[in-house]
């Protein structure tokens, strides 16, 4: 029989070992315990959603767009805006 425990760092404590030992206390065969540590990283979306500040900022942005607060322009208009507001290194 194989039992897999998936837990967080906070759940990994002395009590865990006591529970495991109790679970197998009636077994006549020796048991083998294998500990495998896997460091998990959140993907970009999970990382954003785990940050309350960013979630609130996204919600406010969505609300703003839904209320019609948008700026739109063509690629040509964008190029003109960039040219108009760019600081040229030659003039420095």
Secondary structure as UniProt FT lines:
FT   HELIX           9..11
FT   HELIX           14..23
FT   TURN            24..26
FT   HELIX           44..49
FT   HELIX           52..66
FT   TURN            67..68
FT   HELIX           75..85
FT   HELIX           89..91
//
